[in-house]
Amino acid sequence: MKTPEQNNRFNVFENNFDTFKILSDNSFDIISILDKEGKILFENLATERILGYKAGERIGQKVFNYVHPEDIQEVAEKFQKLVLDPKGMTVVEFRFKHQNGSWIWLETSGQNFINNQNIKGIITNSRDITERKEQEKKLQDKSKEISLKTKILEQIIDTIPSPVFVKDKDLRYSICNSAFAKNVIGKTKVEITGKTVYDISPAELAIKYYESDLKFKEEGSNYHEYETQVLFSDNKYHDVLLYKAALKDSENNFSGIVGIMLDITERKKIEQHIQDQNERLEVSDKRYKKAQEIGKVGNWEYDIQNDLFWGSDETKRIYGFDSESELFTNETVLSCIPEKERVNKTLEDLIHKNIPYNIEFEILPVNSTEIKIIHSVAELYKDENGKPIKVVGIIHEITEKKKTEKELKISEEKFRLIFEKNASAMLIASPDTTILMVNEFFIQVTGYSKEELIGEKWPKLIADSDLDRLLEYNSKRRDINAKLPEKYEFSYKHKSGEIRHGIVSIAFFPGNKNTIVSVIDITEKKQAELQLENFAKELNQLNNDKDRFIQILAHDLKNPFTSLFGFSDLLLRNIRKYDTEKTERMIKTIHDTANQTYNLLEDLLLWSKSQSGSLSFEPQNVLFLDVCNLLLRNFKENDKNISINCFGEVKTIITVDLNMFKTILRNLITNAIKFSHKNQTINIFAEKENDEFIITVSDTGVGMAESDINRLWKITEQFSTKGTEGEKGTGFGLFLCKEFVEKHGGRIWVENQKGKGSDFKFTIPVVKK
């Protein structure tokens, strides 16, 4: 058990680690920790910005794998030397492989912390000096006249990680390193060289910097060190320790200034942090006591040898004593415990039998009538000889907790009843989609038993068409910013294999990531919606068919009336001029047209009654030959002298609505006559096949094209061709035949050979007795 002081030290460590992580993650340089073999143990976020590798991507890999082959020997030697030197430090420049395959230059300083228990590795600080290297090469190419001494000086300055600058006697920048150019000014060294602070710094800062340098020059100082704030290229003020040294010529005259900046921003933060920690330590005791008061937790000690009992302020308060009271003794404490025998025995078992002390009991605080419940845990301490010397423990007042637990238990029971008896299908699932609970209605809806569902993943119930969508919702649902519907439809699989439909709503349990899912089955609703949609389509099609039919019918009625009006008008105006033969021909034309129109209207009336349901269907048993021969009397004499024969067994009895059956035959015979030549034969016969009669009207006329056959039965198709003698028709009679055949439960079709005739066939089911 940690003492309060140990806990506080641990908290300080945690805060320092957070500070270190913040500092490293916000560093412009790559900060890495390597083991003694060069394996990467840690790298900060700057790794991705400078090298392209995500922080942590290369953990466990050797850093030498990324060093340029020409630089590997130098890097390895310096690293090995640094590993062998416990206090060693080194700086090395080398080419390093970028994530995109290119090589960049790094300047790396390293320090040995292998023996440091918190680090156990080499800490390296690396920065990208590629630009500097490239600039150096350009400067070398352009400035060969620069003396070797100046080049060496520039190289020495540029390798210094801290910002360094040199100004001439006119306070113009003559030299600066990359750290100064990049981190402080934010320009290249070429852009800085030869410029004053007024050329490269904001006006208000330039005045401040210039006056400081001018004062240093005029005072004739050789060296000046002070803390100040400098605006860096990241647009932030950094705390720096600035070292200025005066440059003197051979005659000791002022010739310039050398300046070195040590960024102490992080150090200042750490100093401030340490100061804050010290302040916290000063008030830790008050906070500790306040924490005990808030948490209703007190600590106590029992001195076994002296039979003395001590309690913290909160312990005293729990027992009803004032914090300054001297009456808080072993006897007074026991007097507050109704079950003191059980509590004493637990304490004795700890001291003499080493049985753990972990107990709940009631107390009645002094000067109070309200019972409290406390939980106490204690440990036994012994001397070097193993003799028990004291017991140290804590007490926690759990009166409200016990009350809450009782209420929670009642609440859980209520929830269980609501869950189990809910009229919606419900389940509870863990974050990984494992089903934890299901209610009875969920079992009914899915068809699975409770044993088949508990422990399974709920995606197994989702139809394949919706699985990806629901998994995506489940993943995004834990993102508070994700915009998802509160309810949505989905398809799921019943145990029987049937795909059903439901509406799901999901809620989270407070305090954990479990979800409660409610499902309402809408399969019947979806089916009803689909049926309504199909009805709407059918109704729309029927409406379109009706409009088309009316257009066709109007056309077919208009033509015969046009003929009637035309011939009757001619006859009326020329009745006395025409001879008898011509008058008869015209009257016959009028008669035939009127008869054709009458038949059309009669068929239309029958079809209309059939559609409206007012045409009764009254089947009766009749002899096929009797009906057929009776009907043929109307066709015995025809203009084409066509013979019509009816064949069948004498006793063939069919069950039909007589009027409908005669209408079917009449139309088929009329159609056969129309497309037959003079003196040909039409045969009508009935054959029984299985459970139906097949009735055929066969002619040897012109036949039909195959492409025209399917158009015969469509009311919206205006399909009518002229007969062999130019006879006209509407095609409506065949459609009426199809309607009446289907009312009998039969079917109608054509077997045809172009130029050789057609067989119109239809079936009448055999009615079993």
Summary of the structure (lengths in Angstrom):
residues: 769
radius of gyration: 53.6
end to end distance: 99.1
largest distance: 158.0
contacts: 2102
relative contact order: 0.03
helix: 45%
strand: 26%
